[in-house]
Amino acid sequence: MFPVSHMEMYIRADLLVSGRTHAVFQCLCSMATVQVSEAEKVYILHGVRDDLRVDGRGCEDYRHMEIETKMVSNTDGSAKVTLGHTDVLVGVKAEIGKPRPMVPDEGYVEFFVDCSANATPEFEGRGGDELGMELSNTLYKVFNNRYSVDMKSLCISPGEHCWVLYVDVLLLQCDGNLFDAISVAIKAALFNTKIPKVHISEDEEGGKEIELSDDPYDCIRLNVENVPCIVTLCKVGHRHVVDATLQEKACSVASLIISVTHKGTVTCVRKVGGGSLDPESIFEMTETGKRVGKALHAPLMELLQKEESLGKKRQKVGFLEEQKVHSRKSRCETGPFPLPKNPGLGHLLCSA
């Protein structure tokens, strides 16, 4: 983590668009191509200028968001996030591995992003491999550090054994703003991840034996308080917007991806897009990202803790309810968890 200042953000941000970063931006744009006329561009630009976007949101508002946890039974933690029409499914699997030589007393996290061909025709065959690799690399920079997850808590035996968290991200449907949806899904999945407790004993020859507890309640829970959320800001005209639609994306020349902790600390900044951003714009977008990201953490954690406390009384909505209806051939009334009023976050639902 580092303090945010005008010059530091200008220096540390990836302002020069490399070939790979530009390719990712083009891939993100090609997920769903929309044609915007000059009249529509003027209408969108004027709306953003007046803080009134086409869908009625302000410049710092998210679209409707839904979160469902404990989605996949054969994982240690999972979550599905729907942001607008973007659907992301995340599963976390904990396995015992060997610590890295540089940090023998810490575990680590591995990311893998799979771009489903159902999300967009561009992902047919190996079309989504490059995007998946770039997303994985960015997620690694954002989450795999001691400031996000307590890596020391993943250590079993220093220099010998540790827990490795394999985070698999599946893109089910793409409608823009992938980074924000993925980061929220990862935080929700890590929140409900349960790692079995390990008991180490020595055999007669002095060797170590590892035994995993088979008690589902005898487990370790991760502290996700410092796990950051990503906020993507798109420069539209002379202003910037959060959670841009495809039409707004077509009017944008560059975007800034910012990961922010619950305290408002910036842990990672990356620029994407073929256009340029002046230092003043970077500073303003960073301040907005800090404010929006910090405001996102509190209601998210509150809802995750609320649904955790309900246990088996949790109501099923969205994907879980559809599965329930499909399996039992019956319909059940459901109700969402309302988000505390916050104009900058839109409508967030949480269910498990």
Salt bridges, closest charged atoms under 4 A:
GLU8 OE2 - ARG12 NH2 3.96
ASP50 OD1 - ARG49 NE 3.44
ASP55 OD2 - ARG57 NE 2.77
GLU60 OE2 - ARG291 NH2 2.60
GLU66 OE2 - HIS64 NE2 3.13
GLU68 OE2 - LYS80 NZ 3.98
ASP105 OD2 - LYS152 NZ 2.60
GLU106 OE2 - ARG146 NH2 3.69
GLU106 OE2 - LYS152 NZ 3.95
GLU110 OE2 - ARG100 NH2 3.00
ASP129 OD2 - ARG126 NE 3.17
GLU134 OE2 - ARG20 NE 2.69
GLU134 OE1 - ARG270 NH2 3.36
GLU160 OE1 - LYS208 NZ 3.54
ASP175 OD2 - ARG63 NH1 3.13
ASP218 OD1 - LYS197 NZ 3.78
ASP218 OD2 - HIS199 NE2 3.82
GLU225 OE2 - HIS262 NE2 3.62
ASP243 OD2 - ARG57 NH1 3.41
ASP243 OD1 - ARG63 NH2 2.78
GLU248 OE1 - ARG53 NH2 2.81
GLU287 OE2 - LYS290 NZ 3.76
GLU307 OE1 - ARG314 NH1 3.76
GLU308 OE1 - LYS70 NZ 3.88
GLU308 OE2 - ARG221 NH1 3.14
